[in-house]
């Protein structure tokens, strides 16, 4: 059975490593790459379509006309891959390949080898691999991690790593509802799985796996304005899932 890999793309024409994606698709018939063009204003769509021609059996391109953010782009890819009967696992990585294919394949291997697990996600804060990020992002990441920990109440080191893979059976649990935010949907996924499995059992169903390599690539689509809003967005997520759900029950 195949693993679908969603690659959300917004204005990636200049930095997309087309050769790497084409080579991977041609050499791995047990994977299907699904590019999602998230309303790019450059020629990203044309670049993606050229890559698709290199391996049409193992590459698909979805064109979202209006930019809606990473959360919506990944969700679009999930809904598309759900239609494939030969796809049993669905995951995503970033278009800049900050997490490379080898690490992603290791995540899939772990998921396949443990029947109790339904979700495996990469971690940039564990292990002794080649993890690179600039000083500002490192400090800011630690602040956000502390806030996320208070919201989730789960021993998770890195919720925001852009490398995750799920068994198809829980796709509707993780992605069935529209996400509240454009970028922090990872936190929402963990909350949904905690609600579904329960706080005691959830950590037996999910697994955080250290990456051997992760490198921050410049030209991030998350700007300073977005970064400043993150604490407020996290508070909104907490209020929506905890307070509103509590009051409705």
N, C-alpha and C positions, 0 to 999 in steps of 0.2 A: 504493500500500500504506500501511497505517496504522501509527502509532506508539502503543504503549500507554504510558500514564503511571501509575505506581503511586503512590498517596498513602497512606502508613501513618498511621493516626490512633489516638491514645490520649488520651481526655478532651479533645477538641478542640472541643466544642460551643460554647464561648463565644468562641473566637477564629478559627474557620473562616470565611473570607471566601466565603460561599456564592454571593454575586452574581458574584464574579470567576470561580469555577469554572463556574457555569452559563453565563455569557456566553462563556467560552472554548469550552466544549463545543458550544454552539449555533452558533458561528462557525467551527469547525474540524472539518470532517467527516473529515479525515485523521488525527485523534487520537482515542484512546479512553481516557477517564479511569477508572481502577480504584481506588476507595477501599477500603482494608482497615481495618475497625474492629477494633483489637487489644484486645479484651476491655475496652472502656471501662466505667467505673463511672458515668458521667454519661449524658446523653441524646444522645451523639455519633451513635449508630446512627440515631435518629430524624431528626437533622439531615441526615445523609448520604442517607437515603432520600428526604427532601424535595428534595434537590438532584438526585438521580437522576431524579425525575419531571419535571424541567425539560428533560432531554434523554436519555430512556431508550435511544436508539440509540447514544449516545456516552458514556454513564456506566454503570458497574456498581458494585455494593457487595458486598463480601465481609464476612461477619460471623464473626470468630474469637471464640469464646465466652470463652476464658481468655487473659488478657494473657500474651504470650510474648516481647515485645520487638520492636524495629524489624527486626532481622535476619529473624526468623520471619515477620513481617508482609509484608515485601517479598518474601520467598521464596514466600509464599502467593499474592501477586499475580502473580508471574512464572509459577507453575505454572498459574494460571487463564488468563492471557493467551496462553500457549503453545497453547491450544486454538483460538484464533482464526486461521483460515487467512489472513485479510486483514491480520494484524498481522505486520510484518516487523522492527520495531524495538521494544524494550522498555526503558523507563527509569524513573527515580523522582525525585521532588522532595519536599521537606518540606511538610507541611500548612499551615504558617504562611506559605508563599510567600516565605521569605527569599531564595530564588532565584525570580525571576519567570518567567512564561511566555515572554517574549521571549528571555531567556538560554537557556532550555531549547530553544526552537525553533532557536536558533543552534547548539546542540550537535548537534541532529538534522541540521541542514543540513550541518554539517561531516562527519558520519558518512556521509551519503548521497552527498556529493560526492567522497569518496575511497574507492575500492573496496578498497584495502589495509587500511583501518582496520576494526576490529570493535568498538571501544569508545572512546567519547569521554566525558570527565569534566570537570566544572567545577573551577576553581581560584579561591580567594579571595585567594591570595597573589601573583598575577601580574596585570600590567596596571595601568591607572590609573583604574579605574571607581569607583563609589560603594560602597566596602566599609566596613561599620561593625560593630564588635564592642567590648564593654567591655574594660577593662584586664586584669582577671583572666583572662578567656577568651583574650585575646591572648597573655599570658605562658604560660599553661597549654598553649595550642595549640602554641607554639614548642617547649616541652619534649617534648610528645608527638610532634611532627613529627621531632625528633631521634632518638627511640627507634625510630619507625617506619622511618626511613631506614636505621638500622643493621640492622633486621630484613629489609627488602626488598632493600637494595642496589641500588635503582633511583633515577634522578634525577627523583623525583616531588615536586612542591611541596606538594600538598594531597590526601592520600588520603581525608580525612573530609568533604569537601564533599558536601552532600546533593543533588547533581544529577549524574546519570550516565545514559548511554544505551548500549545494546548492540545489535548485530545479533543476530537471533534464533538464528543458527547457532551461537553460542557460549554460549547460555543454559545448556545442560547442563554445560558446563565451569565456569562461574561459580557456578551455583546448584544443581547436581545433588546435592551432599552437604549435609547439615544443617550449619549454622554452629556453631562452638564457643562464640561469645559473642553476647549480645543486642544489643550496640551497635557492636562493632568489626568487623563483617562486611566492611566495605570493605577492610580490610587483608587479610582472608582471600581476597577476590576477586582482589586483585593478586597474592597468592602463587600462587593457582591458575592464573592466566593466565601467570605466569612459569614455572611448572612445565610448562604445556602448550606454550607457544611456545619456551621456552628463554630464558635471560637475555640473549642477544645479539639475538634477533629480537623479543622482546616489545615493545620500545619503538617498533618500526615498525608494530605492530598497534594500539597504543593512543595516545591523544592527549589532552594536558592543555590545556584551553582557558580562558583568563581570562574571568571573569564581568565584566559591566559594572556589575552591582549585586548586592550581597548585604548584608542587614541582619539582625543578630541580633534576634530577637523574645523578649521576656521570657517567663517561665513555661516554661522549658525542662523537658522530661521527664527530662533527665539530671541527677540530683541530686548533691549533694556526696558522698554515700556512693559513688555510681557512679563519680564522677570520681576519687576516691582509689584506687579499685580498678583504674583503667585501666593503670598500669604493670605490675601483676601479671598482668592479663588479656593484655597484649601479650606478656609473657614466656611465658605458657601457650601462646599461639598459636605463638610461635617454637619452643618445645619440641616441640609436637605436629607441626608441619609439617617442621621441620628434623631434630631429634634422633630422633624416633620413626620418621619416614620413612627416615632414614639407616640406622637400626638394622634396619629391616625389609627393606632392599634387599640 
